Amino acid sequence: MATQGLKPSSPSHFILVSSSCSLPMAKSVLPLPVFCLLLLLLCMIFGGTVKLVNGQLSSQKTWCIAKPSTTELALKDNIQFACNNINCSPIQIGGSCFYPDTTISHASVAMNLYYQANGRNYWNCEFGGSGLTSFSDPSYGNCKYD
């Protein structure tokens, strides 16, 4: 940024001087698109999900399922933990989610029941790193992931 001023060269004469002073300009820490993405990420972490509908924010339903890479032991521990805290009748024999009779299927239903019953907070789908939040409804047949 150039500045100009008058300096006396003698008692009755002035000369025009110009100096160049480069002050650092305030720089944007984050570009706007990156800032917006981080803001949306924080919204998802601290209170569910956010979705734009007709230009306005609205909540979107989410579900908790077991990660496919989870060990059988961890899945069984997840079922035990969830079923000690919520009603797991849908995965019992004769329940609407008993079939397929697999550990991962039962764990996913139990984990989701726990997640839904406790407010759909991200930490309610942690399960020691074996939970996965889904934006697609994993319901099938008569088994409803509500």
Secondary structure, DSSP 8 states (H G I E B T S, - for coil): -EEEEEEEEETTEEEEEEEE--------SS-HHHHHHHHHHHHHHTTS--EEETTEEE----EEEE-TT--HHHHHHHHHHHHHHS--GGGSTTSTT--S--HHHHHHHHHHHHHHHTTS-GGGG-GGGTEEEESS---BTTB---
